[in-house]
């Protein structure tokens, strides 16, 4: 079975402000809302081109619980034609490392063939770089050189189980930035 992994950085959020809620409460800016909307269109194109299975029993979305990642997920899905699979919010993704993201991916149930992880930099861009390996494809290189801007999305595939997943077993398919 071919499995697809989508790694999405949240869309543009407002600046950090000293509030009771702190950094986790930062909401998307107007530009961020526009980026998340464009990400919905990108999800449509990728889903069609790569035959991604978004049915409940075959797809999952794993998301940091911050306001900006939740909004990115909600808006992107609202502006896509894909079925909205279950979203799992995992607190540890908020300040995760790339290794923690990979460890989290490796815990996903085996029937899942489409997995989207929505998180934060620097972990997301670091994981994309790790999964691409030493020879970065041009589209990944451009986005990574730009710092993996808000609302960047990369797609990988593998024939391995999630549990056995290693960077050397992933194939880079595409990268986009809204």
Secondary structure as GFF3:
##gff-version 3
##sequence-region A 1 178
A	DSSP	beta_strand	3	9	.	.	.	ID=ss1
A	DSSP	three_ten_helix	22	25	.	.	.	ID=ss2
A	DSSP	alpha_helix	30	50	.	.	.	ID=ss3
A	DSSP	beta_strand	59	63	.	.	.	ID=ss4
A	DSSP	alpha_helix	67	78	.	.	.	ID=ss5
A	DSSP	beta_strand	87	89	.	.	.	ID=ss6
A	DSSP	three_ten_helix	91	93	.	.	.	ID=ss7
A	DSSP	alpha_helix	98	105	.	.	.	ID=ss8
A	DSSP	beta_strand	114	119	.	.	.	ID=ss9
A	DSSP	alpha_helix	123	132	.	.	.	ID=ss10
A	DSSP	alpha_helix	138	145	.	.	.	ID=ss11
A	DSSP	beta_strand	152	158	.	.	.	ID=ss12
A	DSSP	three_ten_helix	167	169	.	.	.	ID=ss13
A	DSSP	beta_strand	171	177	.	.	.	ID=ss14
###
